[in-house]
Amino acid sequence: MSSSAKIDANTRLEELAYIVSQALSEHDISVVLVGGAVVSIYTQNRYQSGDLDFVAPYSQQPITPVMESLGFKRQGRHYKHPRCALTVEFPAGSLEIGERYIDPKECTELHSELGTLRLLTPTQSTMDRLAAFYRWNDYASLDQAVWIAASQDVDLDVVQEWSHREGAAKQYEVFKNALWRYAEELGLAGDEDEPQHRGPQQTR
């Protein structure tokens, strides 16, 4: 059971994501992992995040006792563990990427011996990173979107359509060109207009 899982300095981000998600699920609290932690999982830690963000349509009241059962203490908006450097946060509200609402049922689930983890799909995570690039000209987020799209099964047609709806057609071309260059560096570029993807990388 996740509630008895050991959390310490050696606990990896993906392991902690499963532990927290499963513990909440056992109390009928459904959350979705978003943000940089998802990038870490999909890029095999090419990008390393120090925190986990779960979108939860709940107040902190039912979440806090569950987190405390795992050894976390709430400090402001974060939950911190005395033996683990990773922090956890539960931003409240609906799940949105740019102007697009995402139904949690549209997200994906991964399974391991630690339980079940619901998180953004690779396509949604790519869009999530691009939203930061489109809004704030954040090139670090652009890089992360490229890494996801090069290593996972990302539907670029969906990303392009969403980008146009966001009024970011030109920025999408910047992303597409950056993805092509990166794919060429990795030897993944084919003869088509789009890079050949490696396909989904399975987690445990």
C-alpha positions as CSV (number, residue, x, y, z in Angstrom):
1,M,0.0,0.0,0.0
2,S,1.2,3.5,-0.8
3,S,0.6,4.7,2.7
4,S,3.4,2.4,4.0
5,A,5.8,3.2,1.2
6,K,9.1,4.5,2.4
7,I,9.9,8.1,1.5
8,D,13.5,9.2,2.0
9,A,16.4,11.0,0.3
10,N,16.6,8.2,-2.3
11,T,13.0,8.5,-3.4
12,R,12.9,9.5,-7.0
13,L,10.4,12.0,-8.4
14,E,8.4,9.4,-10.4
15,E,8.2,7.1,-7.3
16,L,7.0,9.9,-5.2
17,A,4.4,10.8,-7.8
18,Y,3.0,7.3,-7.7
19,I,3.0,7.2,-3.9
20,V,1.2,10.5,-3.5
21,S,-1.3,9.8,-6.2
22,Q,-2.1,6.3,-4.9
23,A,-2.5,7.5,-1.3
24,L,-5.0,10.2,-2.4
25,S,-6.8,7.7,-4.6
26,E,-7.3,5.4,-1.7
27,H,-9.2,8.3,-0.1
28,D,-11.3,9.0,-3.2
29,I,-9.3,12.1,-4.1
30,S,-8.5,12.2,-7.8
31,V,-5.6,14.4,-8.9
32,V,-3.6,15.0,-12.1
33,L,0.1,15.5,-12.3
34,V,1.1,18.5,-14.4
35,G,4.1,20.8,-15.0
36,G,7.8,20.1,-14.9
37,A,7.4,16.7,-13.1
38,V,5.6,15.3,-16.1
39,V,8.4,16.6,-18.3
40,S,10.9,14.7,-16.1
41,I,8.9,11.5,-16.5
42,Y,8.5,11.8,-20.2
43,T,12.1,12.8,-20.9
44,Q,13.7,10.2,-18.6
45,N,15.0,13.1,-16.4
46,R,16.5,15.0,-19.3
47,Y,14.7,17.8,-17.5
48,Q,14.9,17.5,-13.7
49,S,12.2,19.0,-11.6
50,G,12.4,19.5,-7.8
51,D,8.7,19.6,-7.2
52,L,5.5,17.9,-8.1
53,D,2.3,19.8,-9.0
54,F,-1.0,18.0,-8.9
55,V,-4.1,19.8,-10.0
56,A,-6.9,19.0,-7.6
57,P,-10.5,20.2,-7.7
58,Y,-10.5,20.1,-3.9
59,S,-9.7,22.3,-1.0
60,Q,-6.6,21.4,0.9
61,Q,-8.7,20.2,3.8
62,P,-9.1,16.6,2.7
63,I,-5.6,16.5,1.1
64,T,-3.6,17.5,4.2
65,P,-4.4,14.5,6.4
66,V,-3.4,12.2,3.6
67,M,-0.1,14.0,3.0
68,E,0.6,14.0,6.8
69,S,0.1,10.2,6.8
70,L,3.0,10.1,4.3
71,G,5.2,12.2,6.5
72,F,4.6,15.6,4.8
73,K,4.0,18.9,6.6
74,R,2.2,21.8,4.9
75,Q,4.3,24.9,4.7
76,G,2.4,27.6,2.9
77,R,1.2,26.2,-0.4
78,H,3.9,23.4,-0.4
79,Y,4.1,20.1,1.3
80,K,7.6,19.2,2.5
81,H,9.0,15.9,3.8
82,P,11.8,15.9,6.4
83,R,13.7,13.1,4.5
84,C,13.0,14.1,0.9
85,A,14.1,17.2,-1.0
86,L,11.1,17.0,-3.4
87,T,8.2,19.2,-2.6
88,V,4.5,18.7,-3.5
89,E,1.9,21.3,-4.4
90,F,-1.8,21.1,-5.2
91,P,-2.9,24.2,-7.3
92,A,-6.6,24.4,-7.1
93,G,-9.0,24.9,-9.9
94,S,-9.8,23.4,-13.3
95,L,-7.1,21.9,-15.6
96,E,-6.4,24.3,-18.4
97,I,-3.6,24.6,-21.0
98,G,-3.7,28.1,-22.4
99,E,-7.3,28.8,-23.2
100,R,-8.2,25.1,-23.5
101,Y,-10.0,23.3,-20.7
102,I,-8.7,19.7,-20.2
103,D,-11.1,17.1,-18.8
104,P,-9.1,14.9,-16.4
105,K,-10.6,11.9,-18.1
106,E,-8.7,13.0,-21.3
107,C,-5.4,12.5,-19.4
108,T,-3.5,9.3,-19.2
109,E,-2.7,6.8,-16.5
110,L,0.5,4.9,-15.7
111,H,0.7,1.9,-13.5
112,S,3.4,0.4,-11.3
113,E,3.8,-1.7,-8.2
114,L,3.3,1.6,-6.3
115,G,-0.1,2.2,-7.7
116,T,-1.7,4.4,-10.4
117,L,-0.6,7.8,-11.6
118,R,-2.8,10.1,-13.7
119,L,-0.9,12.8,-15.6
120,L,-1.0,14.9,-18.7
121,T,-0.6,12.9,-21.9
122,P,2.7,13.6,-23.9
123,T,0.7,15.7,-26.3
124,Q,-0.9,17.7,-23.5
125,S,2.5,18.1,-21.8
126,T,4.0,19.4,-25.0
127,M,1.2,22.0,-25.2
128,D,1.6,22.9,-21.5
129,R,5.3,23.7,-22.1
130,L,4.5,25.6,-25.3
131,A,1.9,27.6,-23.5
132,A,4.7,29.1,-21.3
133,F,6.8,29.7,-24.5
134,Y,3.9,31.4,-26.2
135,R,3.0,33.6,-23.3
136,W,6.3,34.5,-21.8
137,N,8.8,33.8,-24.6
138,D,10.3,31.1,-22.3
139,Y,12.9,29.3,-24.3
140,A,13.6,26.8,-21.5
141,S,10.0,25.7,-21.9
142,L,10.4,25.5,-25.6
143,D,13.3,23.1,-25.1
144,Q,11.3,20.9,-22.8
145,A,8.5,20.7,-25.4
146,V,11.0,19.6,-28.0
147,W,12.4,16.9,-25.7
148,I,9.0,15.5,-25.1
149,A,8.0,15.5,-28.7
150,A,11.2,13.9,-29.8
151,S,10.9,11.0,-27.3
152,Q,7.2,10.4,-27.0
153,D,4.2,9.8,-29.3
154,V,3.0,13.3,-29.6
155,D,0.2,14.3,-32.0
156,L,1.6,17.3,-33.7
157,D,-1.6,17.9,-35.6
158,V,-3.4,18.5,-32.3
159,V,-0.5,20.7,-31.1
160,Q,-0.7,22.8,-34.3
161,E,-4.4,23.2,-34.2
162,W,-4.3,24.2,-30.5
163,S,-1.4,26.6,-31.3
164,H,-3.4,28.3,-34.0
165,R,-6.4,28.7,-31.7
166,E,-4.0,30.3,-29.2
167,G,-2.9,32.8,-31.8
168,A,0.6,31.4,-31.8
169,A,0.9,30.1,-35.4
170,K,4.3,31.7,-35.9
171,Q,5.6,30.5,-32.5
172,Y,4.5,27.0,-33.5
173,E,6.7,27.1,-36.5
174,V,9.6,28.0,-34.2
175,F,8.8,24.9,-32.2
176,K,8.5,22.7,-35.3
177,N,11.8,23.9,-36.6
178,A,13.5,23.4,-33.3
179,L,12.0,19.9,-33.1
180,W,13.3,19.1,-36.6
181,R,16.8,20.3,-35.8
182,Y,16.8,18.3,-32.5
183,A,15.6,15.2,-34.3
184,E,18.3,15.5,-36.9
185,E,20.9,15.7,-34.1
186,L,19.5,12.5,-32.7
187,G,19.3,10.8,-36.1
188,L,15.5,10.6,-35.9
189,A,14.7,12.8,-38.9
190,G,13.2,11.0,-41.8
191,D,12.1,11.9,-45.3
192,E,8.7,13.2,-44.2
193,D,7.8,16.7,-43.2
194,E,7.9,15.7,-39.5
195,P,10.5,13.9,-37.5
196,Q,10.2,10.2,-36.8
197,H,9.4,9.7,-33.1
198,R,10.9,7.1,-30.9
199,G,7.4,6.3,-29.6
200,P,6.3,6.3,-26.0
201,Q,8.9,5.4,-23.4
202,Q,7.3,3.0,-20.9
203,T,7.8,3.7,-17.3
204,R,7.8,0.9,-14.7
